[in-house]
Amino acid sequence: MDLEPVANELTNEQLMLAYSKGDCRAFEELLRRHQKKVLNFIFRYVGNRSTAEDLVQDVFLRIIRRAKSYKQEAKFTTWLYTIARNICIDHSRRMQHRRAASLDHPVRAGGEDRRPLGESIPSPDAATDRRAMGRRMGRRIQAAVESLAEDQREVFLMREYIGLPFKEIADIVGIPENTAKSRMRYALEKLRTELSEYEDLARRLG
């Protein structure tokens, strides 16, 4: 298959099949289409940019290794994000013992005891500058997303940051579609509660 003139018109599945037969340009097109979205998903999942970049490489290396055995039994994106999710879960399990360093764990730097991280976050009432509030809001949103239960967070990320339909999310996670919708609903309810103080502040400043 000559991909060069029609690469943008081919489906993900057609590109993957072409790559499985040795056409490297097909893989380059898949990277172009999906690398940024996979990076965004993994970054939101693990919360660290450098780690996310490493894990993205793991995702596409795994695709390379499995290319010869690829069969079009599901959508390519379902297969892709199943791999990405599994890699994130494996990473989370490896890092489990470090999660004691949470918001209420004292931080040591330069041999000195510092205040707990939770006490170092400034109050939203401490500044009136909109730009500063926007930065804090962004950090608060990220923290709120990271605080979601893992089963809720992964559904929220796939829906909000990737735009996958609930049916595909359900296939990736291995749950009924209604369960995926329920987890999304619970995630949104928790985020609304976590971020309500900022909504009130934004209304006052508006």
C-alpha positions as CSV (number, residue, x, y, z in Angstrom):
1,M,0.0,0.0,0.0
2,D,1.4,3.4,-1.0
3,L,0.6,5.6,2.0
4,E,2.2,8.8,1.1
5,P,-0.6,10.4,-0.9
6,V,-3.5,9.1,1.2
7,A,-2.2,8.7,4.8
8,N,-4.5,11.3,6.2
9,E,-7.5,9.5,4.7
10,L,-6.7,6.1,6.1
11,T,-8.3,4.9,9.3
12,N,-6.2,4.1,12.4
13,E,-7.0,0.4,11.8
14,Q,-5.8,0.5,8.2
15,L,-2.6,2.3,9.3
16,M,-1.9,-0.3,12.0
17,L,-2.4,-3.1,9.5
18,A,-0.1,-1.5,7.1
19,Y,2.6,-1.0,9.8
20,S,2.2,-4.7,10.8
21,K,3.2,-5.5,7.3
22,G,6.3,-3.4,7.5
23,D,5.3,0.2,6.4
24,C,7.0,2.5,8.9
25,R,5.3,5.5,7.4
26,A,2.0,4.1,8.8
27,F,3.5,4.1,12.3
28,E,4.7,7.7,11.9
29,E,1.1,8.7,11.0
30,L,-0.2,6.9,14.0
31,L,2.3,8.7,16.2
32,R,1.3,12.1,14.7
33,R,-2.4,11.4,15.4
34,H,-2.1,10.0,18.9
35,Q,1.1,10.8,20.7
36,K,0.0,14.1,22.2
37,K,-3.3,12.7,23.4
38,V,-1.7,9.7,25.0
39,L,0.8,11.9,26.7
40,N,-2.0,14.1,28.0
41,F,-3.9,11.1,29.3
42,I,-0.8,9.6,31.0
43,F,0.4,12.9,32.4
44,R,-3.1,13.5,34.0
45,Y,-3.0,10.0,35.3
46,V,0.5,10.0,36.9
47,G,0.8,13.7,37.6
48,N,4.5,14.0,36.4
49,R,5.5,15.3,33.0
50,S,8.9,13.5,32.9
51,T,7.4,10.2,34.0
52,A,4.6,10.6,31.5
53,E,7.0,11.1,28.6
54,D,8.8,7.9,29.6
55,L,5.6,6.0,29.9
56,V,4.4,7.2,26.5
57,Q,7.6,5.7,25.0
58,D,6.7,2.4,26.7
59,V,3.2,2.5,25.2
60,F,4.5,2.9,21.6
61,L,7.3,0.4,22.2
62,R,4.7,-2.1,23.2
63,I,2.7,-1.4,20.1
64,I,5.9,-1.9,18.0
65,R,6.5,-5.2,19.7
66,R,2.9,-6.4,19.2
67,A,2.6,-5.1,15.6
68,K,3.1,-8.5,13.9
69,S,0.3,-10.0,15.9
70,Y,-2.1,-7.1,15.5
71,K,-5.6,-8.1,14.4
72,Q,-8.4,-5.7,13.7
73,E,-10.7,-7.1,16.4
74,A,-11.5,-3.8,18.0
75,K,-11.0,-0.1,17.3
76,F,-7.3,0.9,17.3
77,T,-7.9,3.6,20.0
78,T,-9.5,0.9,22.2
79,W,-6.4,-1.2,21.9
80,L,-4.1,1.8,22.3
81,Y,-5.7,3.1,25.5
82,T,-6.0,-0.3,26.9
83,I,-2.2,-0.5,26.6
84,A,-1.7,3.0,28.0
85,R,-4.1,2.3,31.0
86,N,-2.3,-0.9,31.8
87,I,1.1,0.8,31.8
88,C,-0.3,3.5,34.1
89,I,-1.7,0.9,36.5
90,D,1.7,-0.9,36.5
91,H,3.5,2.3,37.3
92,S,1.0,3.2,40.1
93,R,1.6,-0.1,41.7
94,R,5.3,0.3,41.6
95,M,5.0,3.7,43.2
96,Q,2.5,2.6,45.8
97,H,5.0,2.7,48.7
98,R,5.8,6.4,48.0
99,R,2.3,7.6,48.4
100,A,2.9,8.2,52.1
101,A,4.4,11.5,51.0
102,S,1.0,13.1,50.8
103,L,-0.3,16.6,51.6
104,D,0.0,16.0,55.3
105,H,3.5,14.5,55.2
106,P,6.3,16.9,56.3
107,V,8.7,17.8,53.5
108,R,12.4,17.9,54.2
109,A,14.7,20.1,52.0
110,G,18.3,20.8,52.8
111,G,18.2,18.9,56.0
112,E,15.5,21.2,57.4
113,D,11.9,20.3,58.4
114,R,9.3,22.3,56.4
115,R,5.6,22.7,56.9
116,P,3.3,20.0,55.5
117,L,2.5,20.6,51.8
118,G,-1.1,21.1,52.7
119,E,-0.2,24.1,54.9
120,S,2.1,25.5,52.2
121,I,-0.8,26.0,49.7
122,P,-1.9,29.7,50.0
123,S,-5.5,30.5,50.8
124,P,-7.6,31.6,47.8
125,D,-8.5,34.7,49.9
126,A,-4.8,35.7,50.1
127,A,-4.7,37.2,46.6
128,T,-7.0,39.2,44.4
129,D,-5.0,39.1,41.2
130,R,-6.9,37.2,38.6
131,R,-3.8,35.7,37.0
132,A,-2.5,34.3,40.3
133,M,-6.0,32.9,41.0
134,G,-6.0,31.3,37.6
135,R,-2.7,29.5,38.3
136,R,-3.9,28.4,41.7
137,M,-7.1,27.2,40.1
138,G,-5.2,25.1,37.5
139,R,-3.1,23.5,40.3
140,R,-6.2,22.9,42.4
141,I,-8.1,21.3,39.5
142,Q,-5.1,19.0,38.8
143,A,-4.9,18.1,42.5
144,A,-8.7,17.5,42.6
145,V,-8.5,15.1,39.6
146,E,-5.5,13.3,41.2
147,S,-7.5,12.9,44.4
148,L,-10.3,10.9,42.6
149,A,-10.5,7.2,43.2
150,E,-8.5,5.5,40.5
151,D,-11.5,3.9,38.8
152,Q,-13.3,7.2,38.6
153,R,-10.2,9.1,37.5
154,E,-9.4,6.9,34.5
155,V,-13.0,7.2,33.2
156,F,-13.0,11.0,33.8
157,L,-9.6,11.4,31.9
158,M,-10.7,9.2,28.9
159,R,-14.0,11.1,28.6
160,E,-12.9,14.7,29.3
161,Y,-9.3,14.8,28.0
162,I,-9.5,12.3,25.1
163,G,-13.2,12.5,24.3
164,L,-13.8,8.7,24.0
165,P,-17.4,7.5,24.0
166,F,-18.6,5.7,27.1
167,K,-18.9,2.4,25.1
168,E,-15.3,2.5,24.2
169,I,-14.2,3.5,27.7
170,A,-16.2,0.5,29.0
171,D,-14.4,-1.8,26.6
172,I,-11.0,-0.4,27.6
173,V,-11.6,-0.7,31.3
174,G,-13.6,-4.0,31.0
175,I,-16.8,-2.8,32.7
176,P,-20.4,-2.4,31.6
177,E,-21.2,0.9,29.9
178,N,-23.6,2.0,32.6
179,T,-20.8,1.5,35.2
180,A,-18.6,3.8,33.2
181,K,-21.3,6.4,33.2
182,S,-21.8,6.0,36.9
183,R,-18.1,6.4,37.6
184,M,-18.1,9.6,35.5
185,R,-21.1,11.0,37.4
186,Y,-19.4,10.3,40.8
187,A,-16.2,11.9,39.6
188,L,-18.0,15.0,38.5
189,E,-19.9,15.3,41.8
190,K,-16.6,15.0,43.7
191,L,-14.9,17.6,41.6
192,R,-17.8,20.0,41.9
193,T,-17.5,19.7,45.7
194,E,-13.7,20.0,45.7
195,L,-13.8,23.1,43.5
196,S,-16.8,24.9,44.9
197,E,-14.7,27.4,46.9
198,Y,-13.1,28.6,43.7
199,E,-16.4,28.9,41.9
200,D,-17.6,31.2,44.7
201,L,-14.4,33.2,44.6
202,A,-14.6,33.6,40.8
203,R,-18.2,34.8,41.1
204,R,-17.1,37.4,43.6
205,L,-14.3,38.6,41.4
206,G,-16.5,38.6,38.3
